[in-house]
């Protein structure tokens, strides 16, 4: 499973033009029934993420999932893909 996770990180990087760094925050999997996507977010990594605040005072953490990778999870071609935050410096 660990090799698959490393490959997932490479896939996300390739989809976001490898010059953009990303912070691994968690994983997305299809539910056993196949009717939902389950997100598992690491609370320690989540705390390291940058946030933004909207005009109404709500604070959000912007995260991304590769469209092609999540499609493969939805279609059952992959078991898991990564949830990341892009690090734009």
C-alpha positions as CSV (number, residue, x, y, z in Angstrom):
1,X,0.0,0.0,0.0
2,X,2.9,2.4,0.8
3,X,4.1,2.4,-2.8
4,X,0.6,3.2,-4.0
5,X,0.5,6.2,-1.7
6,X,3.9,7.4,-3.0
7,X,2.6,7.0,-6.5
8,X,-0.5,9.0,-5.6
9,X,1.8,11.9,-4.5
10,X,3.6,11.8,-7.8
11,X,0.2,11.8,-9.7
12,X,-1.0,14.9,-7.8
13,X,2.3,16.7,-8.5
14,X,2.2,15.8,-12.2
15,X,-1.4,17.1,-12.4
16,X,-0.3,20.4,-10.8
17,X,2.7,21.1,-12.9
18,X,5.4,19.5,-10.7
19,X,6.8,23.0,-10.0
20,X,4.1,23.6,-7.4
21,X,4.7,22.0,-4.0
22,X,1.9,20.4,-2.1
23,X,1.3,19.4,1.5
24,X,-0.3,15.9,2.0
25,X,-3.3,16.3,4.2
26,X,-5.2,13.1,3.8
27,X,-6.7,10.5,1.5
28,X,-10.0,10.0,-0.4
29,X,-11.5,6.6,-0.8
30,X,-14.7,5.2,-2.3
31,X,-17.1,3.9,0.4
32,X,-17.7,0.1,0.5
33,X,-21.2,0.6,-1.0
34,X,-19.6,2.8,-3.7
35,X,-22.1,5.6,-3.1
36,X,-19.9,8.1,-1.5
37,X,-16.3,9.4,-1.2
38,X,-14.8,9.1,2.2
39,X,-12.2,11.7,3.2
40,X,-9.6,10.9,5.9
41,X,-7.8,14.1,7.0
42,X,-4.8,14.0,9.3
43,X,-5.5,16.4,12.1
44,X,-1.8,17.2,12.5
45,X,-1.3,18.0,8.8
46,X,-4.6,19.9,8.8
47,X,-3.2,22.2,11.5
48,X,-0.2,22.9,9.3
49,X,-2.3,24.1,6.4
50,X,-2.8,27.8,5.5
51,X,-6.3,29.2,5.7
52,X,-8.3,32.1,4.2
53,X,-11.2,34.0,5.7
54,X,-14.3,35.1,3.8
55,X,-16.0,38.4,4.1
56,X,-18.5,36.9,6.6
57,X,-15.7,35.9,8.9
58,X,-15.7,32.2,8.2
59,X,-12.3,30.5,7.9
60,X,-11.6,27.8,5.4
61,X,-8.7,25.5,4.5
62,X,-8.3,25.2,0.7
63,X,-7.6,21.6,-0.4
64,X,-7.3,19.9,-3.7
65,X,-7.9,16.5,-5.2
66,X,-6.7,15.6,-8.7
67,X,-9.8,15.2,-11.0
68,X,-8.2,12.4,-12.9
69,X,-7.2,10.6,-9.7
70,X,-10.6,10.9,-8.0
71,X,-12.3,9.7,-11.2
72,X,-10.2,6.6,-11.0
73,X,-11.3,6.1,-7.4
74,X,-14.9,6.6,-8.4
75,X,-14.6,4.2,-11.2
76,X,-12.9,1.6,-9.0
77,X,-9.6,1.7,-10.9
78,X,-7.8,3.0,-7.8
79,X,-8.4,2.4,-4.1
80,X,-7.2,5.7,-2.8
81,X,-5.9,9.1,-3.8
82,X,-4.5,12.1,-1.9
83,X,-6.0,15.2,-0.5
84,X,-3.4,18.0,-0.6
85,X,-3.0,21.7,-0.1
86,X,-1.0,23.5,-2.9
87,X,1.8,25.5,-1.5
88,X,2.1,28.7,-3.6
89,X,5.1,30.6,-2.6
